[in-house]
Amino acid sequence: MKNLAEEKKGKKNEKAGADAQKANAGKTKVNKVTQKSEADVKKTSTVEKKTGNEKKDFLTFFKKNPWLIAGILCIAIIAVLVVSLATPNTADLDDFHGVGSNVESVIKMIIISSDKCVGCEEANSFEVLFSAEGIKYVTQTIEESTAEGQALIQSLGIKKLPTYIIEEESIGPDAVVTTSDGENRPLKEVLQIYAMQGKGTYDEGIFVFPEMDLDGFIRPKIHLGESCGNAENINIQIFADPYDPNSIIRTMDIQNFVKILEEDVNVSFGYNYLPTYSRVLESWYLYNFGGSQMTIRNNIEGAAKYLVCANDAFGFEKFSNLQQEMYALYCDLNSERMDFFGAEQLSKCGDSNHYQSFITGEEMNELTRKAMIYDGIILSKCLYNIENEKFPASIKLAEAAGINITPTALINCQYEVPIEYMGTAVCEINNNLPVCG
């Protein structure tokens, strides 16, 4: 951060900014977050983690509680921090004297945000983490469109907003967080691990991280690269896992939105398999039945293969038909094909005899016929090549975008949002659409 010294001319916090401006006019550095605007504290609920091999009665437990822990299982896959609820402990700005003093350390963090990103102003997961762990912090928010914001974006290679710049020197030894294994570890050490994993960067005494959804809740984000669509041509890429309860719940939200949107603009729809919950099932099968991991994985991923091929080879309508047929079987809804999956129907999915058991290849073949997918040659060719082509391409796209929770939508390669924000994102692109009225 010491390489980024430049004049700060932004708005100063009403409480502490005036004094700081007088004392440091013309001298403050962007890399030292001396603007001490009081951080808004957000409380978060306790997030627990569970892996597929923790208990042998895993399947029975999840059948009884399918939706209560849907979000928790996604977090188990990506091994994020476990946040235990604690009383927030924000910094008293009048008592803040800098890291070199004898007072308790206060983390300094710059937030680079964009007014184009609707929903980005919500509590970020870093502040949620700090508040839950009782870690004091102060923040300064910089708008990406300002000269200061652009300078930081260019110099730090920022590709997605919001992004958080955390000064290493401000992270004292008293800043400790609870990790996935239940141990208390220094925050600085955890951030260093994340940086080594490629989830962020560390250089010249600063950590730079995009929003990482540390608590498992998907937040809207905006990518700064080139768009892959426009106002009249909307590109929607969905990252989902067929066995993920959250992906199941959002099935009809996605389908209905795309169908409505197609009435007014061209829609390029992509279904990308991102294994999250499927890995939990895989671990459970291995723990309870043993056998070949490759065989178990191939069986579990069969549903994703058919769904991807239905969309890529036969179009969105046939994909939608197959998806509905699949969940009618999986959730035991006793219907040839459901035109609507409401919360009431899906809430009963955990009571199905098929729930948590993978759909076999024979069953998927029968479902394709019900979905009116008849060209077996085209389907077989797609299924044969999918593991070497589409699956790796989807994983690469998800990694490049930093997407690791399902279901997530990426719209026009710019707006990364939870499913409920799809309409908001599209209306940012084209506000003249009927769905925006």
N, C-alpha and C positions, 0 to 999 in steps of 0.2 A: 504494500500500500504506500510505502515511502516514495515510490516512483510516480505517484499520482497527485503530487502537490499542486493545488490550484486554488484560486480565489473562490470562496463560497459567497454567492450573492442571492441565495434563495430566501424564502420566507423564514423568519425566525419564530420559534415557539413563544407564545405570549407570556408564558410564565418565566422562562429562563433565557430566552433568546436574546433579549435586549442587552442584558449584562454581558453575555458571552460575545456579542458583536462588538461592544465597545472595547473589551479587553483584547480581542484578537483580530480586529479589523485589518485586512490585508495580509494576515499571517496564517489563517487557518488552512488546514490541509484536508482534502477530500478523504484521504486515507485514514485520518484520525477523526472519528465521528464525534466532534465536539459540540455539534448542535444537539441539545439534550431535550428534545420534545418528549413529553411524558408518554410512555408506552401504554396503549389500551390493553387491559388485561382481560383475557377470555378464559373461562373455565372449561375444562373438558372432562368428559366422563372417562372412567377407567377403561383402558383397552387391554384385553387379555389376549394371549396367544396360545394356540394349540397346534400340535403337529399330528400327522396321521398315525404315528405309532406310540402315542402317549398311553392309551388305554385299550385294552382288548375289546371293551364294550363300546368302542367308538361308534360303530354303525347304529346300534340301538339308541345311543344317546342322541345322535343327530336326527334320527327319525322322529324322536319325540320333540326335538327342539330345532326344526329345520331353519326357521327364519330368525330366531332370536340371535343366533351367532353367525349369520351369513357374512357380515362385514369382517368379523374377527378372523375367519379362516383365510381371507385374502391376505391379511397382514401376516399370517403365519408363513405364507409362501415367500414373501419378499423380505422377511426377517428385518422388519423395522423396529424402532425403539418401542419398548413398552412404557406407556406414560401412566404413572400412578397419580391420582388426584391429591393435590396438596393445596394449602392456602397460598394464593398468589402473593408475591413479595416484590412489588415494583420499587424502582429507585425513587427516593425522595430527591428531586433535582437540587434542592437547596443544600443537601448534604453531599452532593457528588463533587469530588475534588480530583478525580483522575486516578489511574491505576497506581501511580507512584506514591500515593498517600497511604496512610495507615487504615483507611476505611475499608469495609468489605468490598470486594471487587464487583464491578458493574459492567456487564457485557455491552459493547457498543456495536450497533448494527445499522447499516444503511440498507434501505429497501428501495430497489429500483422497480417502479410500477408503471402502468400505462392506463390512461383514462379510457382507452379503447377496450380494455379488458373488463367487461361487466362481471361483477362478482369477485374480482381479484382483491377488492377492498375488504373482504371478509377476513376474519382472524386467520393469520398464517400459522402453519404447523410449528414453526420455530418458536413463535411467541406462546403458543399453546404449551409446548414442551417446557419452555423456561418458566412459565407461570405455574404449571403443575408441579415442577420440581423445586419451586421456591427460589429460582435464580433471578437476581436483579438484572435489569437490562434497560437501556434507553435506545431509541430509534430515531432515525431521520429518513423521511420518505422523499425520494427524488423522482419527478416525472420524467419518463423516458424521452419525451419530446423536447425537453429543455437542453440548452447547450451543455450543462453539467451532466445531464443524463446521457446524452449522446457520447460525450467524452469518456465516461465510464464504460459504456457499452462497447465502444470501439477498443479501448485500451485493455479491457478484461476479456474480450471475446464472448460477451454475453449473447446467448441465442434464444433465451426464453424468459418471459416475465410472468409473475414477479420473481426477482432474484435478490438474494440476501448477501451482503458483504459484511463479514464478521471479523473484527480486529482480533487477531490472536493474542496480542499483548493484554487485552482487556479481560481475557478468560482466566480467572484466578483458579487456584487449586481447590477452592471451596465450591466451584461449579461442578456438580456431580449429577449424573443421570442414571436411571435404572435401565439396564439392557435386557435383551430378550431372554437371557439365561438367569435373570433375577439378580444379577450382581450390580453393585454400584461402581461405576467407572467414571473417570474424569471426562467432562464434556470435550475437552481439547483432544483427548485420545480418540473419542468416538468420531469427531469431525475429521481427524486425520485418517481414520479408517475409511470413512465415506469418500474422502478425496482420493485415496489410493484405489478404491473400487471404481473410480471414474464417475461418481455421482456428482462431483463438484471439483473444484480446483483449489490448490494452495500455492501461494507464491508471495515472496517478499512480505511475509508476516500477516497475510490476510487469507481468509477462507471465502470462497465464492460458491454459493449453492443456489440452484433454482428451487422453486417450491417442490418439496419432496413428499408431501402428504404423509408426514411421519405418523400421524394418528390413524391412517387408513381411510380418511374421508377425502374423496376426490374434490379438488378445488379447480375453478376455471383458471386457465393459463393462456398466454398468447405467445406464439412463436414468431421470431423476427425474420425468418427466412422468406424466400419467395412463395407467393401463393400458387396453388395448383388448381385454382378455379377463379370464378368471378361472380358478379351479381346474377348472371343468367345461367351459369354453369356451376352448380354446387357439388363439390366433392365431399362425400361423407365416408370416412373410414371408421368402422366399429371394431374395437378390440374386445373380444369376449371369450368366455369359456362356457361350452354348452352345459356343463354340470355345476357351474357357479350359481348358487341361489339368486344372487343379485342380477346376474345376466338373465336368468329365467324370468324374474319379476319384471324386468324392463323390456321383455320381448315385444309385447304389443305396443308399448310406448314408441319404440323404434320403428316398428312396421307402420303404424298409423301415421306417424310424422312424415316418413318418407313418401307414403302414398299421397298424402295431402300436398306435400311439396312438389311432387311430380306433376301436379295439375297446372303449375305456373312456371316452373323452370326445369331445365335439364338437370337430372340428378345422376351422378356417378357414385354408385354404392359399393363399398367393399366390406366384406366380412373377414376379419383377421382373427385367427385362433391364437390366443395368448394364454398358455397353460398356467392357471393359478389354482383353482379348486381341484382340477384334475390331478395335480401332483399330490394333493392330500389323499385323494382316493387311491392313487397308486401306492403311496406309503402304507395305507391301511391294508390293501390287498396283500402286499409283500409281507407285512407283519403277521397277518392272520393265516395266509394260505401258502406263503413262500412261492417258489417257482421263479421263472425267468422275468426279470424286470422289463426286458424288451417286449416280451409277449404281453405282459399286463399293460404296458404303455400303449402298444398297438391296439389292443382291444378297447381301451378307454378312449383313445383318440379317434376311433372309427366314426363317432358321431360328428366330430369337428370336420373330418375329411369329407363326409357326405354333404355337410352344410356348405363348406367352402366351394365344393365342386358344383353344387346346385346353383349357387349364386354366380360363380365365374363362367360356367358353361351354359347355363339355361336362363339366367336372369333373375331379377329381384322377385318377381311374382312366384316363380317355382320355388325359389329359396324360402319365401314366406310360407308357402303351402307345406313344404317339408318340415320347416321349423315347428309349425303348429301341429302337424301330425306327430312329430317326435315327442313334443311335450304332452300331447294328449295321451300317448302311451306311457311316457315316463312318470307322469303325475296321475295316471289312472283316472282320466276325466270322462271315460266312457263316451267318447264322441268320435265319429269318423274324421271330422276335422272341425276344430273350433275357430270361429271367425273372431272371437274375442276372448282373451284371457284376462279376467279381472283378478283383483287381489283376493277375492273370496275363493275362486277356483285354485289359484296358486298356493294359497295358505294351506290347502289340503294336500299339497303335493307330498309333504313329508309322511303322510299316512299311506301312500302308495306302496304296494309290494315291490315295485320296480325302483323306487327312489333309492339312490346311492348304489345301485347296481348298473353297470355299464350296459348300454344297448348293443346287442350283438350285430354282427354283419348281416346275418340272415334277417333280423328284424329291420335293419336299415334298408335292405333291398325291398322288403315288403312296403315300407313307408314311402319309398321313392315312387312306387307304383300308385299308391294312394294320392301322392302329390302330383300325379300326372307327368312324371319324368320317365319317358319311355325309351329314349335313345341310349341303350346300354353300352354301345361302342364308345360314344363320346364320354359317358360317365366313367367307364372303366379306364379309359386313357387318362382322364384327369386324376382319378384315384391312384393310378400307378405312379404318376409323376409328382404328386403333391408333397411328399416328404422331402424330396430333393429340390423342389421349386417354391411353391407357395408358402409352405410352413417356414422355411428359413427366411424368405423375403418378409413375411409378417413379423417375425422376431426381430429382424434387422431394423424394420421400420419402427417398431415399438421401442427398441433400444435407442435409436437415433432421436426419437421424440421424448425419451425418458418416461415412457408409459409402462407401468407395472401393476396396475390395479384394474380389475374388470367389473362392470363394463365401462369403457371410456370411448368417447367420440372425438375424432380429429377432423375438423371441418376446414376445407380448402387449405390444408397443411398449415394452418395458422391458429385456429381456435381449438384448444384441447379442453374438453369440458365433460362433466358428468352428463348422463343422458337427459336429465331434467333441464339442462341449460342449452340443449341443441337449438331450440327455437330462438333463444336470446342471441346465440352466436350467429345464426343465419340472418336474423334481423339487423345485426351489426353490419353484415355484408350487403344486404338488400332490404332496406326498410320499407320498400313499396309493395312488398308481397302481402297478400291477404292475411296470411298467418300472423302478420305483424300489426294488424289493425286493432 
